[in-house]
Amino acid sequence: MIELGKQLESILEDKEFLFDGDLNLSFIANKIGISSHSTSQVCNRYFGKSLIEIIQEKRIEHAKYALKHSDETILRIGFEVGFNSKNSFIRVFKELTQLTPSEYRKKYKP
């Protein structure tokens, strides 16, 4: 289980995969070479979260950095970190930070 968790962690650290808007359980399961069900179990046991929660948290961490250090538009940042729509990006960002991306940028951008 630990070895599979480390493999999963390694995949999710790779921005090429993490920022792919089509990243999903099936893709990761195929990459690791186990079933989707087993991949889901690894996520829950190793991370204590679902795959979607892990992906969203990692994407939002990258978005927070970009909002502080870049002048890219919020829409562009959302797409760059793997969200497929502005609404889903804003919704998830607010769920995880209690701020909208614009509020976050105003509060934290130097």
Protein Blocks (a to p, Z undefined) as FASTA:
>chain_A
ZZmmmmmmmmmmmmklmmpmkbcfklmmmmnopafklmmmmmmmmnopafklmmmmmmmm
mmmmmmmmccbdfklmmmmnopabfklmmmmmmmmnopafklmmmmmmZZ
